[in-house]
Amino acid sequence: MAKVVLLALLALLALRLVTGRWLWPRRVNGPGRPRCSADEAALAAARRTLGVGPRASRAQIVDAHRRLVTSVHPDRGGEGPRASAANAARDLLLARPDEHS
């Protein structure tokens, strides 16, 4: 049994050397998305919440936040958690001055 396992491992390593990749796919966070750090995932979630792209300017972020909060604020019949999520997304995106001008 040990010989079979050893031969299988050697065959996998030889295949890796020849093709330059493993037989199994890379681990992903969802369909077709490569793994990313927790910070990158939080930024992506904040962008999705506000509906802005990765190169959104400060004005675009503020405008998207204003539009979203107008519709989800509890004073306007919306939900408190969604308004809080919008505020958190805005704060996270605006705290990174290197990403927007």
Secondary structure, DSSP 8 states (H G I E B T S, - for coil): -HHHHHHHHHHHHHHHHHHSS-SS---BSSTT-B---HHHHHHHHHHHHHT--TT--HHHHHHHHHHHHHHH-GGGT--HHHHHHHHHHHHHHHT-TTT--
